[in-house]
Amino acid sequence: MSPPLLLLCGPAFSGKSTVAAHLFRRWDFRVVSLDEINARRGLHGGQGIPDAEAPALEP
């Protein structure tokens, strides 16, 4: 059986990371933050996905 998956979704600056931090302290689990992923890619604060990569995300 796969471990449970919890997704926190919401608009920017709505407290998703804060909630994730509180949950992590209570139950030790892996947190995957799109903010961190985007920062590593050089994107900061709502800059979005580079235009060159956007077509790859379309169905």
mmCIF file of the N, C-alpha and C atoms, coordinates in Angstrom:
data_MODEL
# 
_entry.id   MODEL 
# 
loop_
_atom_site.group_PDB 
_atom_site.id 
_atom_site.type_symbol 
_atom_site.label_atom_id 
_atom_site.label_alt_id 
_atom_site.label_comp_id 
_atom_site.label_asym_id 
_atom_site.label_entity_id 
_atom_site.label_seq_id 
_atom_site.pdbx_PDB_ins_code 
_atom_site.Cartn_x 
_atom_site.Cartn_y 
_atom_site.Cartn_z 
_atom_site.occupancy 
_atom_site.B_iso_or_equiv 
_atom_site.pdbx_formal_charge 
_atom_site.auth_seq_id 
_atom_site.auth_comp_id 
_atom_site.auth_asym_id 
_atom_site.auth_atom_id 
_atom_site.pdbx_PDB_model_num 
ATOM 1   N N  . MET A 1 1  ? 0.839  -1.178 0.000   1.00 0.00 ? 1  MET A N  1 
ATOM 2   C CA . MET A 1 1  ? 0.000  0.000  0.000   1.00 0.00 ? 1  MET A CA 1 
ATOM 3   C C  . MET A 1 1  ? 0.888  1.247  0.000   1.00 0.00 ? 1  MET A C  1 
ATOM 4   N N  . SER A 1 2  ? 0.541  2.209  -0.818  1.00 0.00 ? 2  SER A N  1 
ATOM 5   C CA . SER A 1 2  ? 1.301  3.458  -0.894  1.00 0.00 ? 2  SER A CA 1 
ATOM 6   C C  . SER A 1 2  ? 1.040  4.323  0.329   1.00 0.00 ? 2  SER A C  1 
ATOM 7   N N  . PRO A 1 3  ? 2.039  5.109  0.726   1.00 0.00 ? 3  PRO A N  1 
ATOM 8   C CA . PRO A 1 3  ? 1.817  6.026  1.847   1.00 0.00 ? 3  PRO A CA 1 
ATOM 9   C C  . PRO A 1 3  ? 0.823  7.112  1.440   1.00 0.00 ? 3  PRO A C  1 
ATOM 10  N N  . PRO A 1 4  ? 0.142  7.710  2.406   1.00 0.00 ? 4  PRO A N  1 
ATOM 11  C CA . PRO A 1 4  ? -0.814 8.764  2.069   1.00 0.00 ? 4  PRO A CA 1 
ATOM 12  C C  . PRO A 1 4  ? -0.113 9.968  1.437   1.00 0.00 ? 4  PRO A C  1 
ATOM 13  N N  . LEU A 1 5  ? -0.843 10.673 0.617   1.00 0.00 ? 5  LEU A N  1 
ATOM 14  C CA . LEU A 1 5  ? -0.339 11.866 -0.050  1.00 0.00 ? 5  LEU A CA 1 
ATOM 15  C C  . LEU A 1 5  ? -1.229 13.034 0.342   1.00 0.00 ? 5  LEU A C  1 
ATOM 16  N N  . LEU A 1 6  ? -0.630 14.097 0.843   1.00 0.00 ? 6  LEU A N  1 
ATOM 17  C CA . LEU A 1 6  ? -1.367 15.289 1.236   1.00 0.00 ? 6  LEU A CA 1 
ATOM 18  C C  . LEU A 1 6  ? -0.906 16.439 0.366   1.00 0.00 ? 6  LEU A C  1 
ATOM 19  N N  . LEU A 1 7  ? -1.834 17.078 -0.317  1.00 0.00 ? 7  LEU A N  1 
ATOM 20  C CA . LEU A 1 7  ? -1.513 18.230 -1.155  1.00 0.00 ? 7  LEU A CA 1 
ATOM 21  C C  . LEU A 1 7  ? -2.116 19.472 -0.529  1.00 0.00 ? 7  LEU A C  1 
ATOM 22  N N  . LEU A 1 8  ? -1.328 20.512 -0.411  1.00 0.00 ? 8  LEU A N  1 
ATOM 23  C CA . LEU A 1 8  ? -1.817 21.805 0.061   1.00 0.00 ? 8  LEU A CA 1 
ATOM 24  C C  . LEU A 1 8  ? -1.837 22.742 -1.132  1.00 0.00 ? 8  LEU A C  1 
ATOM 25  N N  . CYS A 1 9  ? -3.010 23.180 -1.507  1.00 0.00 ? 9  CYS A N  1 
ATOM 26  C CA . CYS A 1 9  ? -3.160 24.059 -2.664  1.00 0.00 ? 9  CYS A CA 1 
ATOM 27  C C  . CYS A 1 9  ? -3.817 25.362 -2.235  1.00 0.00 ? 9  CYS A C  1 
ATOM 28  N N  . GLY A 1 10 ? -3.460 26.434 -2.879  1.00 0.00 ? 10 GLY A N  1 
ATOM 29  C CA . GLY A 1 10 ? -4.069 27.719 -2.584  1.00 0.00 ? 10 GLY A CA 1 
ATOM 30  C C  . GLY A 1 10 ? -3.303 28.833 -3.258  1.00 0.00 ? 10 GLY A C  1 
ATOM 31  N N  . PRO A 1 11 ? -3.852 30.036 -3.185  1.00 0.00 ? 11 PRO A N  1 
ATOM 32  C CA . PRO A 1 11 ? -3.193 31.174 -3.819  1.00 0.00 ? 11 PRO A CA 1 
ATOM 33  C C  . PRO A 1 11 ? -1.884 31.541 -3.120  1.00 0.00 ? 11 PRO A C  1 
ATOM 34  N N  . ALA A 1 12 ? -1.089 32.324 -3.803  1.00 0.00 ? 12 ALA A N  1 
ATOM 35  C CA . ALA A 1 12 ? 0.184  32.783 -3.243  1.00 0.00 ? 12 ALA A CA 1 
ATOM 36  C C  . ALA A 1 12 ? -0.043 33.506 -1.920  1.00 0.00 ? 12 ALA A C  1 
ATOM 37  N N  . PHE A 1 13 ? 0.873  33.285 -0.994  1.00 0.00 ? 13 PHE A N  1 
ATOM 38  C CA . PHE A 1 13 ? 0.873  33.943 0.315   1.00 0.00 ? 13 PHE A CA 1 
ATOM 39  C C  . PHE A 1 13 ? -0.362 33.614 1.153   1.00 0.00 ? 13 PHE A C  1 
ATOM 40  N N  . SER A 1 14 ? -0.922 32.408 0.956   1.00 0.00 ? 14 SER A N  1 
ATOM 41  C CA . SER A 1 14 ? -2.105 32.019 1.740   1.00 0.00 ? 14 SER A CA 1 
ATOM 42  C C  . SER A 1 14 ? -1.745 31.175 2.957   1.00 0.00 ? 14 SER A C  1 
ATOM 43  N N  . GLY A 1 15 ? -0.453 30.849 3.128   1.00 0.00 ? 15 GLY A N  1 
ATOM 44  C CA . GLY A 1 15 ? -0.020 30.110 4.312   1.00 0.00 ? 15 GLY A CA 1 
ATOM 45  C C  . GLY A 1 15 ? 0.232  28.629 4.104   1.00 0.00 ? 15 GLY A C  1 
ATOM 46  N N  . LYS A 1 16 ? 0.330  28.189 2.865   1.00 0.00 ? 16 LYS A N  1 
ATOM 47  C CA . LYS A 1 16 ? 0.557  26.765 2.583   1.00 0.00 ? 16 LYS A CA 1 
ATOM 48  C C  . LYS A 1 16 ? 1.859  26.263 3.199   1.00 0.00 ? 16 LYS A C  1 
ATOM 49  N N  . SER A 1 17 ? 2.929  27.013 3.049   1.00 0.00 ? 17 SER A N  1 
ATOM 50  C CA . SER A 1 17 ? 4.225  26.593 3.605   1.00 0.00 ? 17 SER A CA 1 
ATOM 51  C C  . SER A 1 17 ? 4.199  26.578 5.122   1.00 0.00 ? 17 SER A C  1 
ATOM 52  N N  . THR A 1 18 ? 3.487  27.514 5.720   1.00 0.00 ? 18 THR A N  1 
ATOM 53  C CA . THR A 1 18 ? 3.364  27.556 7.181   1.00 0.00 ? 18 THR A CA 1 
ATOM 54  C C  . THR A 1 18 ? 2.630  26.326 7.687   1.00 0.00 ? 18 THR A C  1 
ATOM 55  N N  . VAL A 1 19 ? 1.541  25.964 7.029   1.00 0.00 ? 19 VAL A N  1 
ATOM 56  C CA . VAL A 1 19 ? 0.782  24.766 7.408   1.00 0.00 ? 19 VAL A CA 1 
ATOM 57  C C  . VAL A 1 19 ? 1.654  23.531 7.236   1.00 0.00 ? 19 VAL A C  1 
ATOM 58  N N  . ALA A 1 20 ? 2.381  23.440 6.120   1.00 0.00 ? 20 ALA A N  1 
ATOM 59  C CA . ALA A 1 20 ? 3.256  22.284 5.883   1.00 0.00 ? 20 ALA A CA 1 
ATOM 60  C C  . ALA A 1 20 ? 4.311  22.166 6.975   1.00 0.00 ? 20 ALA A C  1 
ATOM 61  N N  . ALA A 1 21 ? 4.873  23.290 7.407   1.00 0.00 ? 21 ALA A N  1 
ATOM 62  C CA . ALA A 1 21 ? 5.890  23.261 8.464   1.00 0.00 ? 21 ALA A CA 1 
ATOM 63  C C  . ALA A 1 21 ? 5.305  22.749 9.774   1.00 0.00 ? 21 ALA A C  1 
ATOM 64  N N  . HIS A 1 22 ? 4.097  23.173 10.109  1.00 0.00 ? 22 HIS A N  1 
ATOM 65  C CA . HIS A 1 22 ? 3.447  22.697 11.336  1.00 0.00 ? 22 HIS A CA 1 
ATOM 66  C C  . HIS A 1 22 ? 3.145  21.199 11.251  1.00 0.00 ? 22 HIS A C  1 
ATOM 67  N N  . LEU A 1 23 ? 2.661  20.756 10.099  1.00 0.00 ? 23 LEU A N  1 
ATOM 68  C CA . LEU A 1 23 ? 2.362  19.332 9.926   1.00 0.00 ? 23 LEU A CA 1 
ATOM 69  C C  . LEU A 1 23 ? 3.634  18.498 9.995   1.00 0.00 ? 23 LEU A C  1 
ATOM 70  N N  . PHE A 1 24 ? 4.732  19.002 9.406   1.00 0.00 ? 24 PHE A N  1 
ATOM 71  C CA . PHE A 1 24 ? 6.001  18.281 9.414   1.00 0.00 ? 24 PHE A CA 1 
ATOM 72  C C  . PHE A 1 24 ? 6.502  18.080 10.844  1.00 0.00 ? 24 PHE A C  1 
ATOM 73  N N  . ARG A 1 25 ? 6.346  19.119 11.674  1.00 0.00 ? 25 ARG A N  1 
ATOM 74  C CA . ARG A 1 25 ? 6.793  18.995 13.069  1.00 0.00 ? 25 ARG A CA 1 
ATOM 75  C C  . ARG A 1 25 ? 5.977  17.953 13.825  1.00 0.00 ? 25 ARG A C  1 
ATOM 76  N N  . ARG A 1 26 ? 4.720  17.820 13.456  1.00 0.00 ? 26 ARG A N  1 
ATOM 77  C CA . ARG A 1 26 ? 3.850  16.870 14.162  1.00 0.00 ? 26 ARG A CA 1 
ATOM 78  C C  . ARG A 1 26 ? 4.023  15.444 13.637  1.00 0.00 ? 26 ARG A C  1 
ATOM 79  N N  . TRP A 1 27 ? 4.058  15.286 12.323  1.00 0.00 ? 27 TRP A N  1 
ATOM 80  C CA . TRP A 1 27 ? 4.233  13.979 11.682  1.00 0.00 ? 27 TRP A CA 1 
ATOM 81  C C  . TRP A 1 27 ? 5.420  14.097 10.742  1.00 0.00 ? 27 TRP A C  1 
ATOM 82  N N  . ASP A 1 28 ? 6.446  13.330 10.987  1.00 0.00 ? 28 ASP A N  1 
ATOM 83  C CA . ASP A 1 28 ? 7.654  13.394 10.170  1.00 0.00 ? 28 ASP A CA 1 
ATOM 84  C C  . ASP A 1 28 ? 7.366  12.845 8.774   1.00 0.00 ? 28 ASP A C  1 
ATOM 85  N N  . PHE A 1 29 ? 7.328  13.723 7.792   1.00 0.00 ? 29 PHE A N  1 
ATOM 86  C CA . PHE A 1 29 ? 7.111  13.298 6.413   1.00 0.00 ? 29 PHE A CA 1 
ATOM 87  C C  . PHE A 1 29 ? 7.896  14.216 5.493   1.00 0.00 ? 29 PHE A C  1 
ATOM 88  N N  . ARG A 1 30 ? 7.927  13.871 4.227   1.00 0.00 ? 30 ARG A N  1 
ATOM 89  C CA . ARG A 1 30 ? 8.689  14.651 3.253   1.00 0.00 ? 30 ARG A CA 1 
ATOM 90  C C  . ARG A 1 30 ? 7.837  15.804 2.728   1.00 0.00 ? 30 ARG A C  1 
ATOM 91  N N  . VAL A 1 31 ? 8.415  16.994 2.724   1.00 0.00 ? 31 VAL A N  1 
ATOM 92  C CA . VAL A 1 31 ? 7.745  18.176 2.185   1.00 0.00 ? 31 VAL A CA 1 
ATOM 93  C C  . VAL A 1 31 ? 8.405  18.525 0.857   1.00 0.00 ? 31 VAL A C  1 
ATOM 94  N N  . VAL A 1 32 ? 7.606  18.634 -0.184  1.00 0.00 ? 32 VAL A N  1 
ATOM 95  C CA . VAL A 1 32 ? 8.093  19.061 -1.491  1.00 0.00 ? 32 VAL A CA 1 
ATOM 96  C C  . VAL A 1 32 ? 7.488  20.433 -1.751  1.00 0.00 ? 32 VAL A C  1 
ATOM 97  N N  . SER A 1 33 ? 8.335  21.438 -1.826  1.00 0.00 ? 33 SER A N  1 
ATOM 98  C CA . SER A 1 33 ? 7.877  22.814 -1.987  1.00 0.00 ? 33 SER A CA 1 
ATOM 99  C C  . SER A 1 33 ? 8.176  23.305 -3.399  1.00 0.00 ? 33 SER A C  1 
ATOM 100 N N  . LEU A 1 34 ? 7.144  23.716 -4.106  1.00 0.00 ? 34 LEU A N  1 
ATOM 101 C CA . LEU A 1 34 ? 7.370  24.264 -5.441  1.00 0.00 ? 34 LEU A CA 1 
ATOM 102 C C  . LEU A 1 34 ? 8.140  25.577 -5.370  1.00 0.00 ? 34 LEU A C  1 
ATOM 103 N N  . ASP A 1 35 ? 8.018  26.300 -4.256  1.00 0.00 ? 35 ASP A N  1 
ATOM 104 C CA . ASP A 1 35 ? 8.812  27.520 -4.083  1.00 0.00 ? 35 ASP A CA 1 
ATOM 105 C C  . ASP A 1 35 ? 10.300 27.188 -4.137  1.00 0.00 ? 35 ASP A C  1 
ATOM 106 N N  . GLU A 1 36 ? 10.702 26.114 -3.456  1.00 0.00 ? 36 GLU A N  1 
ATOM 107 C CA . GLU A 1 36 ? 12.112 25.706 -3.467  1.00 0.00 ? 36 GLU A CA 1 
ATOM 108 C C  . GLU A 1 36 ? 12.548 25.261 -4.856  1.00 0.00 ? 36 GLU A C  1 
ATOM 109 N N  . ILE A 1 37 ? 11.703 24.474 -5.503  1.00 0.00 ? 37 ILE A N  1 
ATOM 110 C CA . ILE A 1 37 ? 12.028 23.987 -6.846  1.00 0.00 ? 37 ILE A CA 1 
ATOM 111 C C  . ILE A 1 37 ? 12.196 25.168 -7.796  1.00 0.00 ? 37 ILE A C  1 
ATOM 112 N N  . ASN A 1 38 ? 11.257 26.111 -7.751  1.00 0.00 ? 38 ASN A N  1 
ATOM 113 C CA . ASN A 1 38 ? 11.341 27.276 -8.633  1.00 0.00 ? 38 ASN A CA 1 
ATOM 114 C C  . ASN A 1 38 ? 12.560 28.134 -8.324  1.00 0.00 ? 38 ASN A C  1 
ATOM 115 N N  . ALA A 1 39 ? 12.904 28.294 -7.052  1.00 0.00 ? 39 ALA A N  1 
ATOM 116 C CA . ALA A 1 39 ? 14.084 29.086 -6.685  1.00 0.00 ? 39 ALA A CA 1 
ATOM 117 C C  . ALA A 1 39 ? 15.354 28.456 -7.254  1.00 0.00 ? 39 ALA A C  1 
ATOM 118 N N  . ARG A 1 40 ? 15.425 27.134 -7.228  1.00 0.00 ? 40 ARG A N  1 
ATOM 119 C CA . ARG A 1 40 ? 16.596 26.448 -7.791  1.00 0.00 ? 40 ARG A CA 1 
ATOM 120 C C  . ARG A 1 40 ? 16.685 26.640 -9.297  1.00 0.00 ? 40 ARG A C  1 
ATOM 121 N N  . ARG A 1 41 ? 15.529 26.862 -9.924  1.00 0.00 ? 41 ARG A N  1 
ATOM 122 C CA . ARG A 1 41 ? 15.489 27.085 -11.368 1.00 0.00 ? 41 ARG A CA 1 
ATOM 123 C C  . ARG A 1 41 ? 15.674 28.561 -11.718 1.00 0.00 ? 41 ARG A C  1 
ATOM 124 N N  . GLY A 1 42 ? 15.844 29.397 -10.685 1.00 0.00 ? 42 GLY A N  1 
ATOM 125 C CA . GLY A 1 42 ? 16.049 30.817 -10.929 1.00 0.00 ? 42 GLY A CA 1 
ATOM 126 C C  . GLY A 1 42 ? 14.769 31.621 -11.008 1.00 0.00 ? 42 GLY A C  1 
ATOM 127 N N  . LEU A 1 43 ? 13.648 31.035 -10.604 1.00 0.00 ? 43 LEU A N  1 
ATOM 128 C CA . LEU A 1 43 ? 12.361 31.735 -10.610 1.00 0.00 ? 43 LEU A CA 1 
ATOM 129 C C  . LEU A 1 43 ? 12.024 32.143 -9.189  1.00 0.00 ? 43 LEU A C  1 
ATOM 130 N N  . HIS A 1 44 ? 11.596 33.368 -9.008  1.00 0.00 ? 44 HIS A N  1 
ATOM 131 C CA . HIS A 1 44 ? 11.299 33.850 -7.665  1.00 0.00 ? 44 HIS A CA 1 
ATOM 132 C C  . HIS A 1 44 ? 9.978  34.610 -7.653  1.00 0.00 ? 44 HIS A C  1 
ATOM 133 N N  . GLY A 1 45 ? 9.181  34.358 -6.634  1.00 0.00 ? 45 GLY A N  1 
ATOM 134 C CA . GLY A 1 45 ? 7.986  35.146 -6.378  1.00 0.00 ? 45 GLY A CA 1 
ATOM 135 C C  . GLY A 1 45 ? 7.009  35.316 -7.511  1.00 0.00 ? 45 GLY A C  1 
ATOM 136 N N  . GLY A 1 46 ? 6.462  34.221 -8.011  1.00 0.00 ? 46 GLY A N  1 
ATOM 137 C CA . GLY A 1 46 ? 5.401  34.315 -9.001  1.00 0.00 ? 46 GLY A CA 1 
ATOM 138 C C  . GLY A 1 46 ? 5.853  34.617 -10.414 1.00 0.00 ? 46 GLY A C  1 
ATOM 139 N N  . GLN A 1 47 ? 7.124  34.400 -10.711 1.00 0.00 ? 47 GLN A N  1 
ATOM 140 C CA . GLN A 1 47 ? 7.597  34.660 -12.065 1.00 0.00 ? 47 GLN A CA 1 
ATOM 141 C C  . GLN A 1 47 ? 7.075  33.626 -13.053 1.00 0.00 ? 47 GLN A C  1 
ATOM 142 N N  . GLY A 1 48 ? 6.647  32.487 -12.566 1.00 0.00 ? 48 GLY A N  1 
ATOM 143 C CA . GLY A 1 48 ? 6.076  31.481 -13.444 1.00 0.00 ? 48 GLY A CA 1 
ATOM 144 C C  . GLY A 1 48 ? 7.094  30.617 -14.150 1.00 0.00 ? 48 GLY A C  1 
ATOM 145 N N  . ILE A 1 49 ? 6.605  29.857 -15.102 1.00 0.00 ? 49 ILE A N  1 
ATOM 146 C CA . ILE A 1 49 ? 7.427  28.917 -15.851 1.00 0.00 ? 49 ILE A CA 1 
ATOM 147 C C  . ILE A 1 49 ? 7.970  29.624 -17.089 1.00 0.00 ? 49 ILE A C  1 
ATOM 148 N N  . PRO A 1 50 ? 9.242  29.454 -17.387 1.00 0.00 ? 50 PRO A N  1 
ATOM 149 C CA . PRO A 1 50 ? 9.794  30.082 -18.597 1.00 0.00 ? 50 PRO A CA 1 
ATOM 150 C C  . PRO A 1 50 ? 9.002  29.670 -19.831 1.00 0.00 ? 50 PRO A C  1 
ATOM 151 N N  . ASP A 1 51 ? 8.785  30.605 -20.749 1.00 0.00 ? 51 ASP A N  1 
ATOM 152 C CA . ASP A 1 51 ? 7.987  30.336 -21.946 1.00 0.00 ? 51 ASP A CA 1 
ATOM 153 C C  . ASP A 1 51 ? 8.475  29.121 -22.722 1.00 0.00 ? 51 ASP A C  1 
ATOM 154 N N  . ALA A 1 52 ? 9.781  28.890 -22.748 1.00 0.00 ? 52 ALA A N  1 
ATOM 155 C CA . ALA A 1 52 ? 10.333 27.759 -23.499 1.00 0.00 ? 52 ALA A CA 1 
ATOM 156 C C  . ALA A 1 52 ? 9.869  26.421 -22.932 1.00 0.00 ? 52 ALA A C  1 
ATOM 157 N N  . GLU A 1 53 ? 9.544  26.371 -21.635 1.00 0.00 ? 53 GLU A N  1 
ATOM 158 C CA . GLU A 1 53 ? 9.126  25.120 -21.008 1.00 0.00 ? 53 GLU A CA 1 
ATOM 159 C C  . GLU A 1 53 ? 7.611  24.951 -20.992 1.00 0.00 ? 53 GLU A C  1 
ATOM 160 N N  . ALA A 1 54 ? 6.865  26.001 -21.157 1.00 0.00 ? 54 ALA A N  1 
ATOM 161 C CA . ALA A 1 54 ? 5.408  25.944 -21.045 1.00 0.00 ? 54 ALA A CA 1 
ATOM 162 C C  . ALA A 1 54 ? 4.760  24.957 -22.020 1.00 0.00 ? 54 ALA A C  1 
ATOM 163 N N  . PRO A 1 55 ? 5.153  24.894 -23.303 1.00 0.00 ? 55 PRO A N  1 
ATOM 164 C CA . PRO A 1 55 ? 4.505  23.941 -24.215 1.00 0.00 ? 55 PRO A CA 1 
ATOM 165 C C  . PRO A 1 55 ? 4.625  22.488 -23.753 1.00 0.00 ? 55 PRO A C  1 
ATOM 166 N N  . ALA A 1 56 ? 5.687  22.148 -23.040 1.00 0.00 ? 56 ALA A N  1 
ATOM 167 C CA . ALA A 1 56 ? 5.875  20.770 -22.572 1.00 0.00 ? 56 ALA A CA 1 
ATOM 168 C C  . ALA A 1 56 ? 4.839  20.392 -21.525 1.00 0.00 ? 56 ALA A C  1 
ATOM 169 N N  . LEU A 1 57 ? 4.196  21.364 -20.913 1.00 0.00 ? 57 LEU A N  1 
ATOM 170 C CA . LEU A 1 57 ? 3.216  21.088 -19.871 1.00 0.00 ? 57 LEU A CA 1 
ATOM 171 C C  . LEU A 1 57 ? 1.807  20.953 -20.414 1.00 0.00 ? 57 LEU A C  1 
ATOM 172 N N  . GLU A 1 58 ? 1.593  21.304 -21.670 1.00 0.00 ? 58 GLU A N  1 
ATOM 173 C CA . GLU A 1 58 ? 0.257  21.221 -22.255 1.00 0.00 ? 58 GLU A CA 1 
ATOM 174 C C  . GLU A 1 58 ? -0.089 19.770 -22.554 1.00 0.00 ? 58 GLU A C  1 
ATOM 175 N N  . PRO A 1 59 ? -1.385 19.416 -22.401 1.00 0.00 ? 59 PRO A N  1 
ATOM 176 C CA . PRO A 1 59 ? -1.789 18.014 -22.664 1.00 0.00 ? 59 PRO A CA 1 
ATOM 177 C C  . PRO A 1 59 ? -1.650 17.626 -24.120 1.00 0.00 ? 59 PRO A C  1 
# 
